[in-house]
Amino acid sequence: MKRLLLFLLPVLIALAETPVFDPPVPIQANGVNINVGYGGNASPFVVDWDGDGNQDLLLGQFDGGRIRFYTNTGTHYNPTFGNFEYLQADGSAIMLSYG
């Protein structure tokens, strides 16, 4: 059995298909591509932050180390994002080190 598996492994690898990905799509807010500046470095994360059942957008910003929060006013499968606010703790914007 072990020899059969060793024989079949290269065959299975040869038959495996290479994944094909769709081209990237910019994320928009208010109908405009989101731009975090500073070369476009960002770290997007999708999560239901406000507990309404829709996936919201958290977007890290290299410049200043702040975190943007975009509420999803659309649906889970067709998100719509508007203006952002910075995540805060005790009334101050959360700042993360970067670089």
Buried (B, 14 or more C-beta within 10 A) or exposed (E): EEEEEEEEEEEEEEEEEEEEEEEEEEBEBEEEEBEBEEEEEBEEEBEEBEEEEBBBBBBBBBEBBBBBBBBBEEEEEEBBBEEBEBBEEEEEEEBEEBE
